[in-house]
Amino acid sequence: MSIPFWCVFISALLIYVARMPVTKAMKEQGGYDNHLPRQQQGQLTGFGARAVAAHQNSIEAFILFSVGVLMAHTTQTAGWLIDLIAIVFVIARVIYLLCYWKDLAWQRSLVWLVGLVCSLLLMISPTFRTILL
């Protein structure tokens, strides 16, 4: 499996890593309400609310990133730069989660932007295939 595909796999796992603090915050709020978990999540504040937002954003970011990797792959755009962009995306997403959980707002926004740029670069990478290889 290629490095970008491994990065897609890791990014998928990060969605569930981002979910773990949500479950913890819900349990601390009087127990996990398995009947109406989304309603309970909507009532979380502070760390719990940030954890929910980080989890939701992880899903959103995964979509763009995975599409970018597939666009690069299906056009046979590969090479060290594609690998590097995919790795930078994963690192940015890990840092993003940490920043969200620690309430580091501007730092979180900065690493979010890095991840977005990585996804967009992967999407347009077929345009620059000869330069990238």
N, CA, C and O atoms as CSV, one atom per row, in Angstrom:
chain,resi,resn,atom,element,x,y,z
A,1,MET,N,N,0.853,-1.179,0.000
A,1,MET,CA,C,0.000,0.000,0.000
A,1,MET,C,C,0.895,1.237,0.000
A,1,MET,O,O,1.928,1.259,0.668
A,2,SER,N,N,0.503,2.250,-0.739
A,2,SER,CA,C,1.314,3.459,-0.875
A,2,SER,C,C,1.230,4.335,0.378
A,2,SER,O,O,0.316,4.185,1.189
A,3,ILE,N,N,2.179,5.236,0.524
A,3,ILE,CA,C,2.187,6.150,1.667
A,3,ILE,C,C,0.906,6.979,1.730
A,3,ILE,O,O,0.319,7.087,2.806
A,4,PRO,N,N,0.441,7.576,0.613
A,4,PRO,CA,C,-0.820,8.333,0.704
A,4,PRO,C,C,-2.005,7.473,1.146
A,4,PRO,O,O,-2.869,7.952,1.880
A,5,PHE,N,N,-2.060,6.224,0.717
A,5,PHE,CA,C,-3.157,5.352,1.156
A,5,PHE,C,C,-3.048,5.042,2.649
A,5,PHE,O,O,-4.063,4.975,3.342
A,6,TRP,N,N,-1.832,4.854,3.145
A,6,TRP,CA,C,-1.656,4.666,4.585
A,6,TRP,C,C,-2.115,5.916,5.339
A,6,TRP,O,O,-2.711,5.825,6.412
A,7,CYS,N,N,-1.828,7.072,4.765
A,7,CYS,CA,C,-2.247,8.329,5.396
A,7,CYS,C,C,-3.768,8.450,5.418
A,7,CYS,O,O,-4.328,8.980,6.378
A,8,VAL,N,N,-4.443,7.970,4.379
A,8,VAL,CA,C,-5.909,7.947,4.389
A,8,VAL,C,C,-6.394,7.036,5.517
A,8,VAL,O,O,-7.324,7.387,6.244
A,9,PHE,N,N,-5.777,5.890,5.660
A,9,PHE,CA,C,-6.146,4.965,6.736
A,9,PHE,C,C,-5.954,5.612,8.109
A,9,PHE,O,O,-6.836,5.532,8.963
A,10,ILE,N,N,-4.815,6.244,8.317
A,10,ILE,CA,C,-4.544,6.909,9.591
A,10,ILE,C,C,-5.543,8.034,9.834
A,10,ILE,O,O,-6.007,8.227,10.958
A,11,SER,N,N,-5.872,8.773,8.784
A,11,SER,CA,C,-6.854,9.858,8.912
A,11,SER,C,C,-8.225,9.326,9.295
A,11,SER,O,O,-8.955,9.968,10.051
A,12,ALA,N,N,-8.573,8.169,8.782
A,12,ALA,CA,C,-9.842,7.547,9.160
A,12,ALA,C,C,-9.819,7.178,10.643
A,12,ALA,O,O,-10.808,7.372,11.350
A,13,LEU,N,N,-8.704,6.655,11.106
A,13,LEU,CA,C,-8.576,6.319,12.523
A,13,LEU,C,C,-8.646,7.565,13.404
A,13,LEU,O,O,-9.185,7.517,14.510
A,14,LEU,N,N,-8.106,8.671,12.919
A,14,LEU,CA,C,-8.126,9.920,13.693
A,14,LEU,C,C,-9.546,10.410,13.963
A,14,LEU,O,O,-9.787,11.098,14.955
A,15,ILE,N,N,-10.479,10.060,13.092
A,15,ILE,CA,C,-11.879,10.421,13.326
A,15,ILE,C,C,-12.345,9.806,14.645
A,15,ILE,O,O,-13.047,10.451,15.424
A,16,TYR,N,N,-11.951,8.559,14.889
A,16,TYR,CA,C,-12.380,7.856,16.092
A,16,TYR,C,C,-11.523,8.228,17.298
A,16,TYR,O,O,-12.000,8.194,18.432
A,17,VAL,N,N,-10.280,8.578,17.065
A,17,VAL,CA,C,-9.449,9.115,18.147
A,17,VAL,C,C,-10.064,10.419,18.642
A,17,VAL,O,O,-10.120,10.674,19.846
A,18,ALA,N,N,-10.526,11.240,17.702
A,18,ALA,CA,C,-11.160,12.511,18.060
A,18,ALA,C,C,-12.465,12.295,18.821
A,18,ALA,O,O,-12.894,13.171,19.571
A,19,ARG,N,N,-13.082,11.169,18.640
A,19,ARG,CA,C,-14.359,10.853,19.298
A,19,ARG,C,C,-14.181,10.437,20.763
A,19,ARG,O,O,-15.086,10.627,21.576
A,20,MET,N,N,-13.041,9.882,21.091
A,20,MET,CA,C,-12.820,9.357,22.442
A,20,MET,C,C,-13.039,10.399,23.546
A,20,MET,O,O,-13.717,10.089,24.525
A,21,PRO,N,N,-12.501,11.607,23.436
A,21,PRO,CA,C,-12.758,12.603,24.486
A,21,PRO,C,C,-14.228,13.023,24.571
A,21,PRO,O,O,-14.693,13.444,25.630
A,22,VAL,N,N,-14.947,12.910,23.474
A,22,VAL,CA,C,-16.385,13.233,23.494
A,22,VAL,C,C,-17.098,12.257,24.422
A,22,VAL,O,O,-17.892,12.664,25.270
A,23,THR,N,N,-16.816,10.984,24.259
A,23,THR,CA,C,-17.422,9.952,25.097
A,23,THR,C,C,-17.067,10.181,26.564
A,23,THR,O,O,-17.918,10.045,27.443
A,24,LYS,N,N,-15.817,10.525,26.821
A,24,LYS,CA,C,-15.379,10.789,28.200
A,24,LYS,C,C,-16.147,11.978,28.777
A,24,LYS,O,O,-16.608,11.921,29.917
A,25,ALA,N,N,-16.287,13.040,28.007
A,25,ALA,CA,C,-17.003,14.231,28.487
A,25,ALA,C,C,-18.478,13.919,28.742
A,25,ALA,O,O,-19.074,14.444,29.683
A,26,MET,N,N,-19.059,13.074,27.909
A,26,MET,CA,C,-20.459,12.698,28.102
A,26,MET,C,C,-20.638,11.881,29.373
A,26,MET,O,O,-21.606,12.074,30.109
A,27,LYS,N,N,-19.712,10.975,29.630
A,27,LYS,CA,C,-19.782,10.162,30.859
A,27,LYS,C,C,-19.653,11.039,32.097
A,27,LYS,O,O,-20.315,10.798,33.107
A,28,GLU,N,N,-18.803,12.054,32.017
A,28,GLU,CA,C,-18.614,12.962,33.147
A,28,GLU,C,C,-19.839,13.847,33.383
A,28,GLU,O,O,-19.984,14.443,34.451
A,29,GLN,N,N,-20.701,13.927,32.399
A,29,GLN,CA,C,-21.909,14.754,32.484
A,29,GLN,C,C,-23.088,13.931,33.013
A,29,GLN,O,O,-24.238,14.209,32.671
A,30,GLY,N,N,-22.823,12.965,33.806
A,30,GLY,CA,C,-23.895,12.173,34.393
A,30,GLY,C,C,-24.134,10.855,33.702
A,30,GLY,O,O,-25.157,10.214,33.941
A,31,GLY,N,N,-23.234,10.438,32.865
A,31,GLY,CA,C,-23.388,9.156,32.177
A,31,GLY,C,C,-23.676,9.335,30.705
A,31,GLY,O,O,-24.268,10.331,30.287
A,32,TYR,N,N,-23.263,8.387,29.944
A,32,TYR,CA,C,-23.442,8.400,28.491
A,32,TYR,C,C,-24.892,8.054,28.169
A,32,TYR,O,O,-25.374,6.979,28.527
A,33,ASP,N,N,-25.578,8.961,27.498
A,33,ASP,CA,C,-26.978,8.737,27.117
A,33,ASP,C,C,-27.009,8.077,25.740
A,33,ASP,O,O,-26.944,8.758,24.717
A,34,ASN,N,N,-27.108,6.763,25.722
A,34,ASN,CA,C,-27.100,6.037,24.458
A,34,ASN,C,C,-28.433,6.145,23.715
A,34,ASN,O,O,-28.515,5.759,22.549
A,35,HIS,N,N,-29.461,6.655,24.358
A,35,HIS,CA,C,-30.747,6.845,23.695
A,35,HIS,C,C,-30.751,8.126,22.868
A,35,HIS,O,O,-31.302,8.157,21.768
A,36,LEU,N,N,-30.135,9.181,23.398
A,36,LEU,CA,C,-30.087,10.477,22.709
A,36,LEU,C,C,-28.679,11.076,22.796
A,36,LEU,O,O,-28.496,12.151,23.367
A,37,PRO,N,N,-27.688,10.385,22.231
A,37,PRO,CA,C,-26.310,10.874,22.390
A,37,PRO,C,C,-26.062,12.222,21.707
A,37,PRO,O,O,-25.300,13.037,22.228
A,38,ARG,N,N,-26.673,12.467,20.581
A,38,ARG,CA,C,-26.445,13.749,19.889
A,38,ARG,C,C,-27.040,14.905,20.673
A,38,ARG,O,O,-26.484,16.003,20.707
A,39,GLN,N,N,-28.164,14.648,21.296
A,39,GLN,CA,C,-28.769,15.686,22.130
A,39,GLN,C,C,-27.856,15.981,23.326
A,39,GLN,O,O,-27.655,17.138,23.694
A,40,GLN,N,N,-27.319,14.937,23.916
A,40,GLN,CA,C,-26.405,15.119,25.036
A,40,GLN,C,C,-25.142,15.860,24.589
A,40,GLN,O,O,-24.644,16.728,25.307
A,41,GLN,N,N,-24.633,15.525,23.424
A,41,GLN,CA,C,-23.441,16.201,22.909
A,41,GLN,C,C,-23.694,17.691,22.723
A,41,GLN,O,O,-22.809,18.513,22.963
A,42,GLY,N,N,-24.896,18.032,22.297
A,42,GLY,CA,C,-25.257,19.425,22.099
A,42,GLY,C,C,-25.278,20.234,23.383
A,42,GLY,O,O,-25.226,21.463,23.349
A,43,GLN,N,N,-25.354,19.553,24.509
A,43,GLN,CA,C,-25.380,20.230,25.806
A,43,GLN,C,C,-23.998,20.348,26.438
A,43,GLN,O,O,-23.847,20.981,27.483
A,44,LEU,N,N,-23.003,19.751,25.822
A,44,LEU,CA,C,-21.649,19.823,26.371
A,44,LEU,C,C,-21.106,21.245,26.261
A,44,LEU,O,O,-21.451,21.989,25.343
A,45,THR,N,N,-20.264,21.599,27.198
A,45,THR,CA,C,-19.616,22.910,27.184
A,45,THR,C,C,-18.120,22.716,27.368
A,45,THR,O,O,-17.661,21.618,27.682
A,46,GLY,N,N,-17.373,23.776,27.174
A,46,GLY,CA,C,-15.930,23.743,27.397
A,46,GLY,C,C,-15.232,22.657,26.601
A,46,GLY,O,O,-15.404,22.547,25.387
A,47,PHE,N,N,-14.440,21.853,27.305
A,47,PHE,CA,C,-13.672,20.789,26.651
A,47,PHE,C,C,-14.569,19.845,25.858
A,47,PHE,O,O,-14.237,19.472,24.732
A,48,GLY,N,N,-15.697,19.459,26.435
A,48,GLY,CA,C,-16.606,18.537,25.749
A,48,GLY,C,C,-17.107,19.101,24.432
A,48,GLY,O,O,-17.158,18.387,23.430
A,49,ALA,N,N,-17.476,20.369,24.424
A,49,ALA,CA,C,-17.959,21.004,23.192
A,49,ALA,C,C,-16.832,21.099,22.165
A,49,ALA,O,O,-17.054,20.890,20.972
A,50,ARG,N,N,-15.632,21.411,22.628
A,50,ARG,CA,C,-14.495,21.468,21.697
A,50,ARG,C,C,-14.192,20.085,21.131
A,50,ARG,O,O,-13.841,19.953,19.959
A,51,ALA,N,N,-14.328,19.058,21.964
A,51,ALA,CA,C,-14.072,17.684,21.506
A,51,ALA,C,C,-15.079,17.280,20.430
A,51,ALA,O,O,-14.714,16.631,19.450
A,52,VAL,N,N,-16.345,17.663,20.611
A,52,VAL,CA,C,-17.366,17.372,19.592
A,52,VAL,C,C,-17.009,18.079,18.285
A,52,VAL,O,O,-17.073,17.479,17.212
A,53,ALA,N,N,-16.635,19.346,18.380
A,53,ALA,CA,C,-16.290,20.116,17.182
A,53,ALA,C,C,-15.064,19.523,16.484
A,53,ALA,O,O,-15.021,19.458,15.256
A,54,ALA,N,N,-14.074,19.092,17.258
A,54,ALA,CA,C,-12.880,18.482,16.670
A,54,ALA,C,C,-13.227,17.185,15.956
A,54,ALA,O,O,-12.705,16.903,14.877
A,55,HIS,N,N,-14.108,16.399,16.558
A,55,HIS,CA,C,-14.556,15.143,15.939
A,55,HIS,C,C,-15.282,15.424,14.618
A,55,HIS,O,O,-15.006,14.782,13.605
A,56,GLN,N,N,-16.196,16.369,14.637
A,56,GLN,CA,C,-16.947,16.700,13.423
A,56,GLN,C,C,-16.026,17.234,12.328
A,56,GLN,O,O,-16.181,16.893,11.156
A,57,ASN,N,N,-15.071,18.068,12.718
A,57,ASN,CA,C,-14.151,18.601,11.731
A,57,ASN,C,C,-13.252,17.514,11.163
A,57,ASN,O,O,-12.840,17.596,10.006
A,58,SER,N,N,-12.945,16.505,11.954
A,58,SER,CA,C,-12.134,15.389,11.458
A,58,SER,C,C,-12.841,14.650,10.329
A,58,SER,O,O,-12.210,14.207,9.369
A,59,ILE,N,N,-14.146,14.524,10.455
A,59,ILE,CA,C,-14.935,13.887,9.387
A,59,ILE,C,C,-14.901,14.755,8.136
A,59,ILE,O,O,-14.701,14.251,7.030
A,60,GLU,N,N,-15.096,16.054,8.310
A,60,GLU,CA,C,-15.094,16.968,7.167
A,60,GLU,C,C,-13.740,16.974,6.459
A,60,GLU,O,O,-13.680,16.931,5.230
A,61,ALA,N,N,-12.659,17.028,7.229
A,61,ALA,CA,C,-11.325,17.071,6.641
A,61,ALA,C,C,-10.992,15.761,5.930
A,61,ALA,O,O,-10.323,15.767,4.897
A,62,PHE,N,N,-11.453,14.653,6.474
A,62,PHE,CA,C,-11.186,13.344,5.873
A,62,PHE,C,C,-11.737,13.261,4.456
A,62,PHE,O,O,-11.105,12.685,3.570
A,63,ILE,N,N,-12.897,13.827,4.248
A,63,ILE,CA,C,-13.529,13.761,2.922
A,63,ILE,C,C,-12.648,14.434,1.871
A,63,ILE,O,O,-12.352,13.835,0.837
A,64,LEU,N,N,-12.229,15.668,2.127
A,64,LEU,CA,C,-11.393,16.378,1.148
A,64,LEU,C,C,-10.059,15.678,0.931
A,64,LEU,O,O,-9.595,15.537,-0.201
A,65,PHE,N,N,-9.449,15.241,2.027
A,65,PHE,CA,C,-8.148,14.594,1.914
A,65,PHE,C,C,-8.234,13.299,1.118
A,65,PHE,O,O,-7.420,13.066,0.224
A,66,SER,N,N,-9.204,12.462,1.431
A,66,SER,CA,C,-9.309,11.177,0.727
A,66,SER,C,C,-9.615,11.390,-0.753
A,66,SER,O,O,-9.108,10.652,-1.599
A,67,VAL,N,N,-10.428,12.379,-1.073
A,67,VAL,CA,C,-10.694,12.689,-2.481
A,67,VAL,C,C,-9.402,13.139,-3.158
A,67,VAL,O,O,-9.118,12.731,-4.284
A,68,GLY,N,N,-8.618,13.977,-2.479
A,68,GLY,CA,C,-7.351,14.425,-3.050
A,68,GLY,C,C,-6.394,13.277,-3.320
A,68,GLY,O,O,-5.749,13.234,-4.367
A,69,VAL,N,N,-6.300,12.349,-2.378
A,69,VAL,CA,C,-5.434,11.183,-2.574
A,69,VAL,C,C,-5.932,10.343,-3.749
A,69,VAL,O,O,-5.136,9.883,-4.567
A,70,LEU,N,N,-7.236,10.144,-3.832
A,70,LEU,CA,C,-7.786,9.360,-4.941
A,70,LEU,C,C,-7.587,10.050,-6.283
A,70,LEU,O,O,-7.331,9.387,-7.288
A,71,MET,N,N,-7.702,11.368,-6.309
A,71,MET,CA,C,-7.460,12.102,-7.560
A,71,MET,C,C,-6.011,11.946,-8.003
A,71,MET,O,O,-5.737,11.738,-9.185
A,72,ALA,N,N,-5.089,12.048,-7.057
A,72,ALA,CA,C,-3.677,11.864,-7.395
A,72,ALA,C,C,-3.420,10.428,-7.861
A,72,ALA,O,O,-2.701,10.200,-8.833
A,73,HIS,N,N,-4.009,9.482,-7.163
A,73,HIS,CA,C,-3.790,8.066,-7.493
A,73,HIS,C,C,-4.374,7.700,-8.862
A,73,HIS,O,O,-3.699,7.066,-9.673
A,74,THR,N,N,-5.617,8.093,-9.118
A,74,THR,CA,C,-6.265,7.680,-10.370
A,74,THR,C,C,-5.641,8.328,-11.593
A,74,THR,O,O,-5.794,7.824,-12.706
A,75,THR,N,N,-4.941,9.436,-11.404
A,75,THR,CA,C,-4.254,10.071,-12.535
A,75,THR,C,C,-2.782,9.675,-12.570
A,75,THR,O,O,-1.993,10.233,-13.333
A,76,GLN,N,N,-2.430,8.720,-11.745
A,76,GLN,CA,C,-1.062,8.207,-11.636
A,76,GLN,C,C,-0.065,9.312,-11.308
A,76,GLN,O,O,1.073,9.309,-11.777
A,77,THR,N,N,-0.524,10.256,-10.492
A,77,THR,CA,C,0.355,11.305,-9.989
A,77,THR,C,C,0.917,10.790,-8.672
A,77,THR,O,O,0.213,10.725,-7.664
A,78,ALA,N,N,2.160,10.435,-8.695
A,78,ALA,CA,C,2.792,9.875,-7.501
A,78,ALA,C,C,4.191,10.443,-7.393
A,78,ALA,O,O,4.667,11.137,-8.292
A,79,GLY,N,N,4.825,10.149,-6.313
A,79,GLY,CA,C,6.200,10.618,-6.129
A,79,GLY,C,C,6.396,11.135,-4.724
A,79,GLY,O,O,5.480,11.146,-3.901
A,80,TRP,N,N,7.605,11.559,-4.480
A,80,TRP,CA,C,7.983,11.970,-3.129
A,80,TRP,C,C,7.165,13.153,-2.637
A,80,TRP,O,O,6.863,13.233,-1.447
A,81,LEU,N,N,6.799,14.075,-3.526
A,81,LEU,CA,C,6.058,15.253,-3.079
A,81,LEU,C,C,4.624,14.899,-2.685
A,81,LEU,O,O,4.097,15.451,-1.719
A,82,ILE,N,N,4.000,14.003,-3.406
A,82,ILE,CA,C,2.652,13.536,-3.047
A,82,ILE,C,C,2.712,12.834,-1.693
A,82,ILE,O,O,1.855,13.047,-0.836
A,83,ASP,N,N,3.731,11.997,-1.508
A,83,ASP,CA,C,3.916,11.326,-0.217
A,83,ASP,C,C,4.089,12.343,0.906
A,83,ASP,O,O,3.488,12.216,1.973
A,84,LEU,N,N,4.914,13.346,0.655
A,84,LEU,CA,C,5.179,14.367,1.674
A,84,LEU,C,C,3.917,15.159,2.024
A,84,LEU,O,O,3.657,15.430,3.196
A,85,ILE,N,N,3.140,15.525,1.016
A,85,ILE,CA,C,1.905,16.276,1.253
A,85,ILE,C,C,0.951,15.448,2.118
A,85,ILE,O,O,0.326,15.976,3.039
A,86,ALA,N,N,0.841,14.169,1.825
A,86,ALA,CA,C,-0.044,13.290,2.605
A,86,ALA,C,C,0.435,13.173,4.050
A,86,ALA,O,O,-0.378,13.196,4.975
A,87,ILE,N,N,1.722,13.050,4.248
A,87,ILE,CA,C,2.277,12.944,5.601
A,87,ILE,C,C,2.073,14.247,6.367
A,87,ILE,O,O,1.719,14.226,7.545
A,88,VAL,N,N,2.293,15.371,5.709
A,88,VAL,CA,C,2.094,16.671,6.357
A,88,VAL,C,C,0.637,16.831,6.773
A,88,VAL,O,O,0.353,17.375,7.841
A,89,PHE,N,N,-0.290,16.361,5.938
A,89,PHE,CA,C,-1.705,16.432,6.292
A,89,PHE,C,C,-1.971,15.682,7.597
A,89,PHE,O,O,-2.619,16.213,8.499
A,90,VAL,N,N,-1.477,14.467,7.698
A,90,VAL,CA,C,-1.714,13.655,8.906
A,90,VAL,C,C,-1.110,14.331,10.135
A,90,VAL,O,O,-1.750,14.397,11.185
A,91,ILE,N,N,0.100,14.825,10.011
A,91,ILE,CA,C,0.741,15.512,11.136
A,91,ILE,C,C,-0.072,16.744,11.529
A,91,ILE,O,O,-0.287,16.995,12.715
A,92,ALA,N,N,-0.521,17.506,10.543
A,92,ALA,CA,C,-1.329,18.697,10.826
A,92,ALA,C,C,-2.616,18.324,11.547
A,92,ALA,O,O,-3.042,19.035,12.457
A,93,ARG,N,N,-3.235,17.227,11.157
A,93,ARG,CA,C,-4.491,16.822,11.797
A,93,ARG,C,C,-4.274,16.370,13.240
A,93,ARG,O,O,-5.127,16.618,14.093
A,94,VAL,N,N,-3.168,15.723,13.523
A,94,VAL,CA,C,-2.868,15.342,14.907
A,94,VAL,C,C,-2.663,16.604,15.747
A,94,VAL,O,O,-3.210,16.722,16.843
A,95,ILE,N,N,-1.877,17.538,15.230
A,95,ILE,CA,C,-1.640,18.796,15.947
A,95,ILE,C,C,-2.950,19.564,16.099
A,95,ILE,O,O,-3.194,20.183,17.134
A,96,TYR,N,N,-3.786,19.524,15.071
A,96,TYR,CA,C,-5.088,20.194,15.110
A,96,TYR,C,C,-5.926,19.687,16.290
A,96,TYR,O,O,-6.486,20.480,17.047
A,97,LEU,N,N,-6.004,18.379,16.437
A,97,LEU,CA,C,-6.772,17.812,17.543
A,97,LEU,C,C,-6.230,18.279,18.886
A,97,LEU,O,O,-6.991,18.676,19.768
A,98,LEU,N,N,-4.926,18.230,19.033
A,98,LEU,CA,C,-4.321,18.660,20.294
A,98,LEU,C,C,-4.622,20.136,20.578
A,98,LEU,O,O,-4.938,20.506,21.708
A,99,CYS,N,N,-4.524,20.960,19.557
A,99,CYS,CA,C,-4.815,22.387,19.727
A,99,CYS,C,C,-6.277,22.616,20.094
A,99,CYS,O,O,-6.584,23.463,20.933
A,100,TYR,N,N,-7.174,21.867,19.469
A,100,TYR,CA,C,-8.597,22.027,19.783
A,100,TYR,C,C,-8.876,21.629,21.228
A,100,TYR,O,O,-9.576,22.335,21.953
A,101,TRP,N,N,-8.329,20.507,21.632
A,101,TRP,CA,C,-8.565,20.022,22.994
A,101,TRP,C,C,-7.969,20.965,24.038
A,101,TRP,O,O,-8.527,21.129,25.123
A,102,LYS,N,N,-6.824,21.589,23.702
A,102,LYS,CA,C,-6.153,22.488,24.639
A,102,LYS,C,C,-6.651,23.936,24.520
A,102,LYS,O,O,-6.164,24.818,25.226
A,103,ASP,N,N,-7.615,24.179,23.632
A,103,ASP,CA,C,-8.207,25.507,23.429
A,103,ASP,C,C,-7.180,26.527,22.931
A,103,ASP,O,O,-7.157,27.670,23.387
A,104,LEU,N,N,-6.346,26.108,22.006
A,104,LEU,CA,C,-5.371,26.986,21.362
A,104,LEU,C,C,-5.959,27.410,20.011
A,104,LEU,O,O,-5.694,26.790,18.981
A,105,ALA,N,N,-6.751,28.463,20.040
A,105,ALA,CA,C,-7.596,28.821,18.896
A,105,ALA,C,C,-6.812,29.212,17.643
A,105,ALA,O,O,-7.042,28.628,16.584
A,106,TRP,N,N,-5.895,30.179,17.724
A,106,TRP,CA,C,-5.231,30.620,16.506
A,106,TRP,C,C,-4.275,29.557,15.982
A,106,TRP,O,O,-4.091,29.431,14.772
A,107,GLN,N,N,-3.667,28.792,16.882
A,107,GLN,CA,C,-2.786,27.709,16.452
A,107,GLN,C,C,-3.595,26.626,15.736
A,107,GLN,O,O,-3.157,26.070,14.729
A,108,ARG,N,N,-4.774,26.341,16.271
A,108,ARG,CA,C,-5.666,25.361,15.657
A,108,ARG,C,C,-6.045,25.801,14.254
A,108,ARG,O,O,-6.024,24.999,13.320
A,109,SER,N,N,-6.389,27.065,14.104
A,109,SER,CA,C,-6.763,27.582,12.789
A,109,SER,C,C,-5.603,27.508,11.802
A,109,SER,O,O,-5.802,27.229,10.620
A,110,LEU,N,N,-4.408,27.754,12.287
A,110,LEU,CA,C,-3.229,27.692,11.419
A,110,LEU,C,C,-2.984,26.270,10.918
A,110,LEU,O,O,-2.757,26.070,9.725
A,111,VAL,N,N,-3.027,25.286,11.808
A,111,VAL,CA,C,-2.789,23.910,11.363
A,111,VAL,C,C,-3.969,23.374,10.556
A,111,VAL,O,O,-3.788,22.503,9.706
A,112,TRP,N,N,-5.177,23.885,10.813
A,112,TRP,CA,C,-6.326,23.536,9.965
A,112,TRP,C,C,-6.053,23.988,8.535
A,112,TRP,O,O,-6.308,23.253,7.582
A,113,LEU,N,N,-5.530,25.208,8.396
A,113,LEU,CA,C,-5.218,25.748,7.071
A,113,LEU,C,C,-4.150,24.912,6.372
A,113,LEU,O,O,-4.239,24.677,5.167
A,114,VAL,N,N,-3.154,24.467,7.110
A,114,VAL,CA,C,-2.115,23.599,6.538
A,114,VAL,C,C,-2.756,22.331,5.986
A,114,VAL,O,O,-2.449,21.919,4.868
A,115,GLY,N,N,-3.636,21.715,6.751
A,115,GLY,CA,C,-4.321,20.504,6.288
A,115,GLY,C,C,-5.176,20.759,5.063
A,115,GLY,O,O,-5.188,19.954,4.132
A,116,LEU,N,N,-5.893,21.875,5.057
A,116,LEU,CA,C,-6.721,22.219,3.900
A,116,LEU,C,C,-5.872,22.409,2.656
A,116,LEU,O,O,-6.210,21.905,1.585
A,117,VAL,N,N,-4.775,23.132,2.795
A,117,VAL,CA,C,-3.885,23.349,1.644
A,117,VAL,C,C,-3.342,22.019,1.131
A,117,VAL,O,O,-3.240,21.822,-0.079
A,118,CYS,N,N,-2.995,21.111,2.030
A,118,CYS,CA,C,-2.519,19.781,1.605
A,118,CYS,C,C,-3.583,19.063,0.779
A,118,CYS,O,O,-3.280,18.496,-0.270
A,119,SER,N,N,-4.811,19.088,1.246
A,119,SER,CA,C,-5.903,18.428,0.507
A,119,SER,C,C,-6.084,19.061,-0.863
A,119,SER,O,O,-6.230,18.355,-1.861
A,120,LEU,N,N,-6.075,20.378,-0.917
A,120,LEU,CA,C,-6.255,21.071,-2.196
A,120,LEU,C,C,-5.085,20.821,-3.141
A,120,LEU,O,O,-5.283,20.666,-4.347
A,121,LEU,N,N,-3.873,20.781,-2.603
A,121,LEU,CA,C,-2.713,20.467,-3.442
A,121,LEU,C,C,-2.812,19.069,-4.035
A,121,LEU,O,O,-2.473,18.858,-5.200
A,122,LEU,N,N,-3.275,18.122,-3.239
A,122,LEU,CA,C,-3.465,16.772,-3.773
A,122,LEU,C,C,-4.502,16.770,-4.889
A,122,LEU,O,O,-4.350,16.063,-5.885
A,123,MET,N,N,-5.560,17.567,-4.718
A,123,MET,CA,C,-6.613,17.624,-5.737
A,123,MET,C,C,-6.110,18.207,-7.051
A,123,MET,O,O,-6.497,17.742,-8.123
A,124,ILE,N,N,-5.261,19.210,-6.977
A,124,ILE,CA,C,-4.782,19.825,-8.217
A,124,ILE,C,C,-3.458,19.230,-8.697
A,124,ILE,O,O,-2.934,19.639,-9.732
A,125,SER,N,N,-2.921,18.272,-7.951
A,125,SER,CA,C,-1.629,17.683,-8.316
A,125,SER,C,C,-1.589,17.103,-9.734
A,125,SER,O,O,-0.533,17.165,-10.362
A,126,PRO,N,N,-2.678,16.544,-10.273
A,126,PRO,CA,C,-2.594,16.050,-11.650
A,126,PRO,C,C,-2.259,17.143,-12.663
A,126,PRO,O,O,-1.699,16.862,-13.723
A,127,THR,N,N,-2.595,18.365,-12.342
A,127,THR,CA,C,-2.290,19.495,-13.229
A,127,THR,C,C,-0.770,19.692,-13.341
A,127,THR,O,O,-0.264,20.099,-14.387
A,128,PHE,N,N,-0.067,19.404,-12.269
A,128,PHE,CA,C,1.370,19.637,-12.220
A,128,PHE,C,C,2.165,18.329,-12.197
A,128,PHE,O,O,3.254,18.269,-11.625
A,129,ARG,N,N,1.629,17.305,-12.808
A,129,ARG,CA,C,2.263,15.972,-12.750
A,129,ARG,C,C,3.720,15.981,-13.153
A,129,ARG,O,O,4.551,15.376,-12.476
A,130,THR,N,N,4.041,16.645,-14.226
A,130,THR,CA,C,5.435,16.616,-14.707
A,130,THR,C,C,6.371,17.331,-13.741
A,130,THR,O,O,7.542,16.967,-13.638
A,131,ILE,N,N,5.884,18.325,-13.045
A,131,ILE,CA,C,6.727,19.051,-12.071
A,131,ILE,C,C,6.912,18.218,-10.817
A,131,ILE,O,O,7.995,18.201,-10.231
A,132,LEU,N,N,5.855,17.523,-10.400
A,132,LEU,CA,C,5.881,16.798,-9.138
A,132,LEU,C,C,6.700,15.521,-9.173
A,132,LEU,O,O,7.193,15.077,-8.136
A,133,LEU,N,N,6.852,14.932,-10.329
A,133,LEU,CA,C,7.516,13.625,-10.391
A,133,LEU,C,C,9.012,13.741,-10.487
A,133,LEU,O,O,9.707,12.727,-10.547
